[in-house]
């Protein structure tokens, strides 16, 4: 599920719709591989295979399972593979989706512009971005070369054949939901402040330790 919220109004969690599917699919493959190594493998090749599975699992955890966006009563937390960012609602000026979900933060005193936080968890493909651009420009009058005046909206179209507007992508829907909530929180007087950043040490260790072990085993 891309968004989860408990019945008591707790934090909402947003992530890629396929991230959990991809994670559990890998877990099944990893368990089957380790079981095969335990039954048939031995010696250095078996050790290399086991450590390789552990290394890939660490990368899958850090890059697939862990990334998410959490919205709670105080603000938004963007959890990426290596770094986490926390911004209070009062400092969120806009949330949009251009290739990835972006949280725009208010500029600090004396700064020319605010920081933009990019989410690893909620991304939009270039194709989806182009579709969003086309939707944004839909309905604008088009002018052919040499024309003095634009054609009226809907010129040359059959209204009976006009279909419904395309549904927004997952990233667009998530961005719209968070942007609307940020607006409500600002209007309610939510506190602001500069975004906070911290290293995701558990994720760093989950990816780095197995990779270091794999290199060590491969070189011995």
C-alpha positions in Angstrom: 0.0 0.0 0.0 1.4 3.4 -0.9 -0.2 5.2 2.1 -1.0 3.9 5.5 -2.6 5.7 8.5 -3.9 4.2 11.7 -7.4 4.7 12.9 -6.3 7.2 15.7 -5.1 9.7 13.1 -1.4 8.7 13.4 1.3 9.2 10.9 0.7 8.7 7.2 3.3 6.7 5.3 3.9 7.1 1.6 6.2 4.9 -0.5 6.4 3.4 -4.0 3.5 1.1 -4.7 5.8 -1.7 -5.8 8.5 -1.4 -3.2 7.0 -3.9 -0.7 6.3 -6.3 -3.6 9.9 -6.0 -4.8 11.3 -6.5 -1.3 9.3 -9.6 -0.5 10.0 -11.1 -3.9 13.7 -10.7 -3.2 13.3 -12.2 0.3 11.8 -15.3 -1.3 14.7 -15.6 -3.8 17.2 -15.0 -1.0 15.8 -17.7 1.3 15.6 -20.2 -1.6 19.2 -19.4 -2.6 20.6 -19.7 1.0 18.7 -23.0 1.4 20.3 -24.3 -1.8 23.7 -23.2 -0.7 23.3 -24.8 2.7 22.2 -28.1 1.2 24.6 -28.4 -1.8 27.3 -25.8 -1.3 30.5 -26.0 0.6 33.8 -24.2 0.9 34.7 -20.8 -0.5 32.1 -20.8 -3.3 29.3 -21.3 -0.8 30.7 -18.6 1.5 30.9 -16.1 -1.5 27.3 -17.0 -2.5 26.0 -16.5 1.1 27.8 -13.2 1.5 26.6 -12.0 -1.9 23.0 -12.7 -0.9 23.5 -10.8 2.3 25.0 -7.8 0.4 22.2 -7.7 -2.1 19.7 -7.9 0.8 21.3 -5.0 2.5 21.1 -2.9 -0.7 17.5 -3.9 -1.2 16.7 -2.9 2.4 18.4 0.5 2.1 17.2 1.4 -1.4 13.8 -0.4 -1.7 12.2 -1.1 1.7 13.4 1.7 3.9 12.7 4.8 1.8 9.4 6.5 2.6 7.8 9.8 3.3 6.1 10.2 6.8 3.6 12.9 7.5 2.6 13.4 11.1 1.1 16.1 13.3 4.3 18.2 13.4 5.6 17.9 9.8 7.1 15.7 7.0 10.0 13.3 7.3 11.7 12.3 4.0 13.6 9.0 4.6 16.1 8.2 1.9 18.7 5.4 1.7 21.5 7.3 3.4 20.0 10.5 4.8 16.7 11.6 6.6 15.2 15.0 6.4 12.7 16.5 8.8 10.8 19.7 8.1 7.9 21.3 10.1 4.6 22.1 8.4 5.1 25.8 8.9 8.2 25.7 6.8 6.7 23.7 3.9 5.9 26.1 1.1 5.0 23.6 -1.6 5.0 19.9 -2.4 5.2 18.8 -6.0 6.4 15.9 -8.2 9.0 16.5 -10.9 10.8 13.1 -11.5 10.5 12.6 -7.8 8.4 14.0 -5.0 9.8 17.4 -3.8 9.3 19.2 -0.6 10.0 22.9 -0.9 11.1 24.6 2.3 10.9 28.2 3.3 14.2 30.2 2.9 16.2 30.8 6.1 16.7 34.4 7.2 19.2 36.0 4.8 19.1 33.1 2.3 18.1 33.7 -1.3 16.0 30.5 -1.6 14.8 27.6 0.5 16.0 24.0 0.4 14.2 21.5 -1.8 14.1 17.9 -0.4 13.8 15.1 -2.9 12.2 11.8 -2.0 13.8 8.5 -3.1 10.6 6.7 -2.1 8.0 8.5 -4.3 9.3 9.0 -7.8 7.8 9.9 -11.2 9.3 8.5 -14.4 10.2 11.0 -17.2 7.3 9.6 -19.2 4.9 10.5 -16.3 6.5 13.9 -16.1 5.9 14.5 -19.8 2.3 13.4 -19.4 1.9 15.8 -16.5 3.3 18.6 -18.6 0.8 17.8 -21.4 -2.1 17.8 -18.9 -1.0 21.2 -17.5 -1.0 22.6 -21.0 -4.3 21.0 -22.1 -6.9 23.5 -23.0 -4.4 26.3 -23.8 -5.1 27.8 -27.3 -2.7 26.7 -30.0 -1.4 29.2 -32.6 -0.1 28.1 -35.9 2.7 29.9 -37.6 1.6 33.1 -39.3 -1.8 33.2 -37.5 -2.6 36.6 -36.0 -5.1 35.3 -33.5 -5.2 32.0 -31.5 -7.9 29.5 -32.3 -10.7 29.1 -29.8 -10.4 26.4 -27.3 -11.6 23.1 -28.6 -11.2 24.1 -32.2 -11.3 21.0 -34.5 -12.3 18.7 -31.7 -15.4 16.5 -31.5 -16.8 17.1 -28.0 -18.6 13.8 -28.1 -15.2 12.0 -28.5 -13.4 13.9 -25.8 -12.4 11.4 -23.2 -11.9 12.0 -19.4 -8.7 13.6 -18.2 -6.0 11.1 -17.5 -5.7 10.0 -13.8 -2.8 11.6 -11.9 0.2 9.4 -11.3 1.0 8.1 -7.8 3.6 10.8 -7.3 1.3 13.5 -8.4 -1.5 12.3 -6.1 0.9 12.0 -3.2 2.3 15.5 -3.8 -1.2 17.0 -4.0 -2.3 15.4 -0.8 0.8 16.6 1.1 0.6 20.0 -0.4 -3.0 20.5 0.6 -2.2 19.3 4.1 0.8 21.7 4.3 -1.5 24.6 3.3 -4.0 23.7 6.0 -1.3 23.4 8.6 0.2 26.7 7.7 -3.2 28.4 7.9 -3.7 26.9 11.3 -0.4 28.5 12.5 1.9 25.5 12.4 5.4 26.1 13.6 8.2 26.5 11.1 12.0 26.3 11.2 14.9 25.1 9.1 14.9 21.5 7.9 16.9 19.0 9.9 19.1 16.4 8.3 20.7 13.3 9.8 22.5 10.2 8.6 20.5 7.0 8.4 23.2 4.9 10.2 21.2 1.7 10.4 20.7 1.8 6.6 24.3 2.7 6.0 25.5 -0.2 8.1 23.0 -2.6 6.5 24.5 -1.8 3.0 28.1 -1.2 3.9 28.9 -4.1 6.2 27.8 -7.0 3.9 29.5 -5.3 0.9 32.7 -5.0 2.9 32.4 -8.7 3.9 31.8 -9.6 0.2 34.9 -7.8 -0.9 36.9 -9.4 1.9 35.7 -12.9 1.0 36.2 -12.4 -2.7 39.8 -11.2 -2.2 40.9 -14.0 0.1 
